[in-house]
Each structure stands twice: as C-alpha cells, then as structure tokens.
Amino acid sequence: MEKILGNLSLLSRPVSEMAFLEKGKVPRAASALALGYVRLDVPDNDKLTKECDSLSPLSKKLILTLVRRLRFVTDAAVRLVTNQ
C-alpha cells in the first residue's frame, strides 16, 4: 500500500542535500517508494546552515566539488538507463 508522506514541491526551500549545499542554484526533484517501515527525519534548516557556515573554506570547496561530481555521475546514469 502506498502512502504519500508529503509534497516536496510545495516547500519554499531546497529539500535535497545537493540543493541545500549549492544554495538552491540547481533544483532537484526526487520520489521515493518505501517497501516497509520508514522513519523520515527532516533536518532543522537553521541548524544545518549554521553547521555548514562553520566549515573552513577548503572544506566547503571539497564538499561542493563532491556534490557536483555526484550530480554529474547521477545525470550520466539516468541518461544511460533512459537511453537519452
């Protein structure tokens, strides 16, 4: 039985880690279907912002580089699977 937990497109702030770390520059959409019991944790946006702001410039750059590489690999995988 499917159960809709919420509509993420109605939120006014980024909901994925990629969108959050890139300050919403590139929006992302995602869907998930749970096959069993699920616990959904919603991070506190202010606390997460404070934690990210406390990182050194080098750490921020490293994380953003990894996020962009993950985005590239994910997009490539989607194109491969969908033959685009």
C-alpha positions as a Python dict, from the first residue, in 0.01 Angstrom:
ca = {
    (1, 'M'): (0, 0, 0),
    (2, 'E'): (140, 338, -100),
    (3, 'K'): (114, 632, 135),
    (4, 'I'): (202, 988, 36),
    (5, 'L'): (406, 1150, 312),
    (6, 'G'): (410, 1498, 167),
    (7, 'N'): (453, 1707, -143),
    (8, 'L'): (809, 1838, -152),
    (9, 'S'): (737, 2066, -447),
    (10, 'L'): (526, 2289, -219),
    (11, 'L'): (817, 2379, 7),
    (12, 'S'): (980, 2719, -35),
    (13, 'R'): (1334, 2599, 42),
    (14, 'P'): (1565, 2335, -106),
    (15, 'V'): (1483, 1986, 16),
    (16, 'S'): (1782, 1785, -102),
    (17, 'E'): (2136, 1797, 26),
    (18, 'M'): (2259, 1895, -320),
    (19, 'A'): (2019, 2187, -349),
    (20, 'F'): (2097, 2294, 7),
    (21, 'L'): (2474, 2286, -40),
    (22, 'E'): (2453, 2465, -373),
    (23, 'K'): (2217, 2722, -220),
    (24, 'G'): (1930, 2616, -447),
    (25, 'K'): (2110, 2709, -770),
    (26, 'V'): (2011, 2385, -940),
    (27, 'P'): (1674, 2249, -825),
    (28, 'R'): (1632, 1875, -796),
    (29, 'A'): (1324, 1658, -779),
    (30, 'A'): (1302, 1314, -628),
    (31, 'S'): (1047, 1048, -548),
    (32, 'A'): (1077, 751, -319),
    (33, 'L'): (863, 450, -250),
    (34, 'A'): (905, 274, 83),
    (35, 'L'): (882, -103, 83),
    (36, 'G'): (847, -126, 459),
    (37, 'Y'): (855, 77, 777),
    (38, 'V'): (1019, 415, 722),
    (39, 'R'): (1142, 684, 958),
    (40, 'L'): (1164, 1024, 796),
    (41, 'D'): (1396, 1278, 955),
    (42, 'V'): (1364, 1639, 849),
    (43, 'P'): (1676, 1835, 940),
    (44, 'D'): (1649, 2174, 1102),
    (45, 'N'): (1737, 2415, 820),
    (46, 'D'): (1879, 2680, 1054),
    (47, 'K'): (2098, 2430, 1239),
    (48, 'L'): (2223, 2279, 914),
    (49, 'T'): (2302, 2627, 779),
    (50, 'K'): (2493, 2711, 1096),
    (51, 'E'): (2694, 2388, 1072),
    (52, 'C'): (2780, 2450, 707),
    (53, 'D'): (2876, 2810, 775),
    (54, 'S'): (3124, 2693, 1040),
    (55, 'L'): (3323, 2487, 789),
    (56, 'S'): (3654, 2614, 660),
    (57, 'P'): (3659, 2746, 301),
    (58, 'L'): (3865, 2443, 196),
    (59, 'S'): (3612, 2202, 348),
    (60, 'K'): (3324, 2383, 176),
    (61, 'K'): (3502, 2369, -158),
    (62, 'L'): (3575, 1997, -116),
    (63, 'I'): (3212, 1919, -30),
    (64, 'L'): (3080, 2126, -322),
    (65, 'T'): (3322, 1953, -559),
    (66, 'L'): (3197, 1614, -442),
    (67, 'V'): (2834, 1726, -477),
    (68, 'R'): (2895, 1843, -835),
    (69, 'R'): (3072, 1519, -924),
    (70, 'L'): (2786, 1318, -775),
    (71, 'R'): (2539, 1526, -978),
    (72, 'F'): (2739, 1457, -1298),
    (73, 'V'): (2756, 1081, -1231),
    (74, 'T'): (2386, 1065, -1137),
    (75, 'D'): (2284, 1252, -1451),
    (76, 'A'): (2505, 1025, -1664),
    (77, 'A'): (2348, 716, -1505),
    (78, 'V'): (1998, 846, -1573),
    (79, 'R'): (2087, 918, -1937),
    (80, 'L'): (2232, 567, -1969),
    (81, 'V'): (1925, 399, -1822),
    (82, 'T'): (1677, 612, -2019),
    (83, 'N'): (1882, 600, -2342),
    (84, 'Q'): (1896, 977, -2375),
}
